[in-house]
């Protein structure tokens, strides 16, 4: 009797895999799609799989075959649109791309949406790698965090951008510390300063340094600017061994238009909404995910779980939540499309958040889901069963704005603005808040925290110390961007 393909190669996507993916609830789809080292009949190679339902056909090419775009045509598995193929002889470290022939006959070259490693910019090919080899020894931390009541635990978060925290004097690779060098320096510093968590900016792969990591092209790949995926695992492992949690910035709101990325992936609007009134951010020049499509929701929800599963990440700070909740965010009249009830709520994004946070809580208890939500949307941290979005914490942007406005005033005028320091207590119990003094407050001519303060130079330090004392005695968890803890004089510049 002939063997089934899934018996020959357990990575093969079964009909059940494809069905659950089509339903939007295959939470480990990253173990099936992408590029995975395996063997078939004793022959070593890589199993490739990609979702491209509107393609005429798909090939895979790479350094392993001198980029011959015709040699390895992939098999379409079903009407669901997944293409797959085992290619013998492909090794770890080989570069590859999917060559998609569109319905019109055009050939487009795409990096792997589920790829785990990418070339250092300006290169943009995916790289075959292995994620299951690293020897973790953070069991104590991983077990403890699942049972902690994080609402009652002290949390002090250090927001950090690896590429500009500290650099080598040499110009090589822009002087960046790699993940391992950074781990060895930052861990001692965080312990000395008594931070409980570090929030890392710009970890998912992105082509442009100046985006700070908020225009992602490799959702499943730690950026190669600072080393390999194993190097990033070393960083997380070391922090965990020293009782420091790791939170990542996560960007499910939008993605850039780069030709090698998700935009127009199979020659159609596959990941983005086809109507530009729903599918484009005019202010940012980026594409908006189509949260109504099951496979797109699956891509994002599985991605959130991927970082927790494969890299032992302890939480995600979800960027630009307001831009997802409101259909008219950053848009003028005529630039947006109302929902079926005629209002500006993005019903698909709301359901996406409820699904994401419910399943994260169920599958990975103790994981912090943090919303950067800048409006007064109700119940962001409320229970999903009661109509909430289900986040663990929400950044208190209102407190941050009022605090900065008050502290900038000369003390003579503060007596007329005390409401800025008291107003937050009127709504403090409505959500589970984090008080953030983040990177957004010390860029684009907003000045460093020190230079926001009034008075002579010595007075500025006194004002800032008083402000921080107020912040750390105010209810809510705490977040401070790097450099502001020692009163950095100049505003932040990632370069």
N, C-alpha and C positions, 0 to 999 in steps of 0.2 A: 504494500500500500504506500502511495506517495506521501511524503511528509508535507505538512502544512508549512508555509513560510515562517509562521511564528514559532514553530518547533525548531526550524533550522536556525533562526535568528530571533532571540527573544525581544530584540528592539523593534521588530516589525510591528507596525500599527495594525492591530486587530480591528475587526468591524466594531467591536465594543468601544475601543479607543476612539475611533472616528466618530461614532455616535455621540459619546459623551462630550467630545470636543465640540461637535456641532450643537450640543445643548448648552455649551458655555460653562461646563463644570468639571473639566478634566484638570484637576489642580496640580498634577505632576506631568503635564504635557511636555515640559522641558526635558523629560527623560526620553521622549519619543521623537519630537521634532528637533531639527538642528543637525549636528554632526557628532557621531558617537563612535569611538574606537571599539571594535568588536572583531569576531572571527566567524567565518562561515565555512563549514567543512574543513576546519583547521587552517584556513587561509586568513591571515591578518589583514585588516583594512578598516574602512570607515563606512558606517551606515548614514546616509544623508536623507533628510526628509524636510519638505517645505510646503507650506500652504499657499497655493496660488491658483484658486479655482477658475479664474478667467483667462489663464494662459492657454495658448495654443499647444505649446509643449515647453518643457523645462529641461535644461542640461546643467550639469555641474562641471566646473573646470577649475584648475588651480595649478600650483607649482608642481604638483605630482604628474601632470601630463602636458607641461609646457603651455598651459592655458589653451589647449585645444578645445574649442567650444562645442564641437560636434561629437567627440569620442564617447561621452557618457550621457546618453539621454536617460532621463528618469521616468519611472512608471507612474502613471496616474492610478491611484488605488481605488477611487470611487468617485461618485458625483460630488462628494464633499470637497474635492479639489486638492487633496494632499498628493504630492509627488514624492517618490522615494526610490533609492537605489543604494545597493552595497557596491563600493568600489575597492577592489583588492589593492594592496600595496601602499595605500595612503597612510602616512605616519603622523605622529604628533609633531606639531610645528609646521606642517604643510599649510600653505595659503589656499583659499578657495573662495569662489563666488558662485551664485546661481545665475545662469544665463536664461532669461525668460523671453520666450518668443510670444509676443502679444497677438491678439486676434487680427491686428492689421499687418502682422509680419515683422514688426520692429523687434530688434533684440536689445534687451536692457540688462545691465549687469548689476546684481544686487548682493549686498552683504547679507549674511544669514541673520534673520530677525531673532532667532534663538541661539545664535553663536555665543560662545563663552569667552572669546578672546579675539582682539582685533589688532591690526597693524597700528603702529604708532603713526599719528598724523604726520604728514599729509596722506599717507597710505590709508586705505579703507577696506582692504580685504579681510575676511574672517580667517581665523587661525584654528586649526584642529588642536584641541587640548583635552586633558583628562582632569576632571574635578574630584574624583573619588579616591585619590591616592594620598592626600594629606592626612597626617596622623594628628587628630585633635586630642588635646588633653585638658579640655575645659568642662568636663562633666559636672564638677561641683557647681560651677556657675550656672550651667544650663539647667540643672535640676532645681537650684534655688530660685531662679527667676520665675519659674512656672508657678510657684506657690506664694510668691510675695504679693502683698496687697500694695500695689504701686500708688494707690491713692493716699496711703498713710505713710509711705516711705519718703524720706527726704530725697529730692532729685535736684541736682545742680548740673546743668548741661553746658559743655564747652563747645561752641560752634566753631568749626575749623575747616580751613581750605588747605589741603596738604601742600599744594604747589607754592604757596606763598607764606606758609607758617615759618619755615626756615629753609635756607638754601645753601648749597655749597658755593664757595667763591669761584670755582671753575665754571666755565661756560658750557661744559658738556651737558647735553640734554636739558638745557636751560637751567642747570644747576639744581634740578629737583632732587630732594631726598626720595629714595625709593621706599616702598611700603615697609621693608624691614628696617631700614635706617630710621625712618619716621617712628616706627613702633618702639624702637629702643630709646629714642629721645622723648617722645610724647608721654610714654607711660609713667616715667618717673616724675615728670612735671605735673601730670594730672593728679597723681597720688599726693604730691607735695601741696597742691592747691586744693585738695579735698573735693574734686569734682567726682560725681557719680557716673556720668555718661559723657561721651563725646559724640557730637553730631557732625558727620563728615559731608562736606559739599562736593559735588562733582565726581562721584565714584563711577556711576554708569558711563560707558564710553560716549564721548562727544567730540566732534571735530574741531571746534573753535574754543580756544582757551578763554576768550573774553565772554563767553556765555556762562561761565562759572559752573558748567555742567547742567544747565537748565534747557539745553536743546540736544536731546539724547538721540543717538543713532544706534547704540548698542545696549538695549535694555537688559540683556542677560550677560553683559561682559563688564567686569571691572576695568577701568581705563588703563591702557598700557603705558601711560605717561610715567607711572610709578612702579611698573613691574608686571609680573605675571599674576594670574588668579591665585596660584599657590602663595605668592608673596603677600597678597591681600589676606589670605587665610591666616598667615603667620601674624599679621597685624591684629586681626580680631582675636585670635587665640591668646596672644600675649596680653592684650587688654583684659580679656576675661580672666586669665590666671591672676590678674591683679585687681579683680573685683570692679572693673570698669565696663559699663555697658556701651554698646555701639549702636548709634542711630544713623540712618542714611537719609539724605534728601532723595525723594522719589517724585517723578514727574509724569503722572498719568494724564495731565491736562492737554498736552499738545506735543508736537514733534516737528522737526525742521523739514525743509523741502529738499535736502540734499539728494542728488540723483541715485546714490547707492543705498539710500535708506528706505524707510517705510512708505514714503510718498509715492502714490501711483505704482504700487508695488508690482502688480501683474499687468500693468497697462491700464488699470482702472482704479477708481477710488476704493481700495480694498480696506485699508485701516482707517481712513478718514471718511467723513460724511460727504456724499457726492454733491450736495447743495452747498455752495460757498457760504451761504448765510448761516449754515450750521457747521461747516467743515473748515472754516478759516478764521484765524485771528488777525484782523486788519492791523492792529497795533504792533503785534509781534512778528508778523510775516510768517506765521507757522500754521501747520495743519492741526485740526481738532479731531481726536479719536471719535469714531462712530460707536457710541455706547449702546446703541440699539442692536448691534450685530453681535450674536453670541460668541463667535470666534474671536472677535476683538476684545470683548470683555474677558474671555478666557485668557487671552494673551497677557492682559494686564494683571488680572487676579493671580494667575499662576506666577507671573513675574514677581509680585510682592512676596509670595510664598517661597519662591526660588531663593531669594536673598536670605530668608530665615532658615531654610532647609540646608542649602549648600554652603552658605558662608556664616551661619550662626549669628546673623544680625539680630539685634534685640528690639529694634523698632524702626518705623519709617515715619519721617516727617513729610506729609503729603503736600506738595507745592500747589499754590494757586487754586485752592478748592473753590473759592467764590467764582472763578472763571468757568468752572464746570457746572456749578449749580444754576447759574443765570444764563439764559440764552442770549441776553442782550448785553452781556459783560463787555465793556470796551467798544461797543458798537453804537452807531447812530441809527436814527429811524430809517427803515428801508434796508438796513444791513443785517437784520436778524429775522428769524422766522419763529412765530409763537408756537406753543405746543397745542395739542388738540383741544385744550380748554381756553385757548386764546390768551394765556398769560406767559410770563417770561421764565417759568421754572423748567429746568431741564429734567424731565421725569426719568429719562433713561440714566442720567448721571446719578440721580438720587437712588435709584434701585441698584446701580453699580456699587455705590458706597455701602449700602446696607448689606449687599451680598458679600462684598470684600471683607468688611469688618466682622460680620457674623462668622464667616468661615475661618478667618484668621484667629478669632477668639476660640473657636472650636478646635482647630487643628494645631495651633501653636499658642497655648495659653501663656500669658505673661508678656506677650509681644506688645509693645507700645505703638499705637496708631495715633499719630498726632496731626491735626488739621491746621494748616495755615489758612484760616478763613477770616476774611477782613470785613465781613458785614455782620449784621445781627441775625443771621439765619438761626432759627430756633432749634434747640436740641441737637446740636452737632455732636455732643458727647452723650446724648440721651440713648436709652436702650432702644434697639431696633424694634422690639416687640411693642414698644409704646410710641412708635412713630419717629424715633430718633435716627441719626445716621450711624451711631455705634462707635464713634472714635473714642479713644481712651482719654486724650487731652486735646485742647484747642489753644492755639496761641491767642493771648489777649492783646490784640492789636489796638483796641481802644485805650487800654491802660498805657501801652507803650507810647502812643501819640500824646496823651495827656501828660504823662510823666516828662517827656522831652520838652513839651511846650512850657511846662511849669519851671523846669530846671534852667531853661535858657533865660528866664527873666531875672533882671536885677532884683536882689532881695527887697528893695524898696517897693517894688511893684507887685511882689508876690501876694501881699495881703488881699489884693483884689482878685486873685486867681486860685485861691485855696480849693475851689471846687474841682480843679484839675487833679488834685491829689486825693479827693474824697469820693468823687463820682463813681469810681470803679467798685466801691463797696456796695453801691446800690444794686448792682447786677452780679456781684461776685459769686453768688450761689447758683446762678443759672446754668453754668457749665463747669467742667473740670479744667481749670486754666493753667497755662504756663505763661509766665511773665517774660517776654522776649526783648532783649536788646541785641538784635541780630545784625548781620552784615548789611541789611537794607538801610540801617540807620547811620552808617558810617561810610557811605559812598555817594557819588554823583553830587559833590559839593555840599553834602549835608554836614560835613566836618566830623572829626572824631568825637567821642563822648567828652573828652577833656575840653576841646575847643568849643563845644556847645555851651560850656559853663560861663557865667558872667564874671567880671572882676579882673583884678591883676592876676599874674601867673600863679602866685601862691594861693590866691582865692579860688581859682579854678579847681585846684586839687582838693581843697576843703569842701567845695560844693559837690564835687563828684563823689567824694567819700560819704558825704551825708546822703546823697542820692542813692548810692548803692546800699547804704545801711537801711534806708527806707524800703528799697526793693526787696532786700533779703528778709525783712521782717513783715512784709506784706504777704497775705495768704496767696498761695499759688506756687507751682514749681518754678524754677529759675533757669534762664538761659542767657549766656553772655558770649558775644562773639570774640574771637581771639584778638589779643592786643588791647582790648578795653579793660582787661583785668589789671594791667599795669599802667593805664592811662597813656596809651600810645598817642603821640602828638599829632601825627598826620592821619588823614582818613585812609581807608583801605584801598589798595590797588593790587589786583591779582598779578600784575606784571612785575 
